[in-house]
């Protein structure tokens, strides 16, 4: 996860970071649902 965030941050800081956060939220929601 950290590596993915670093890569996203290096490419497009604001947009990619927001998308990464959204993806993490979705993943966490999925884990909590199970």
C-alpha positions, -999 to 999 in steps of 0.1 A, spaced: 0 0 0 28 24 9 45 18 -24 13 24 -43 7 56 -25 43 67 -32 39 59 -69 6 77 -71 20 107 -52 50 109 -76 27 108 -107 -1 132 -98 -1 142 -62 -37 156 -57 -58 134 -80 -40 101 -75 -37 105 -38 -75 112 -36 -81 81 -58 -58 60 -37 -76 71 -5 -109 62 -22 -96 28 -32 -84 22 4 -118 32 18 -135 7 -6 -110 -20 4 -114 -14 41 -152 -14 37 -150 -47 19 -128 -62 46 -151 -49 74 -182 -63 56 -168 -99 57 
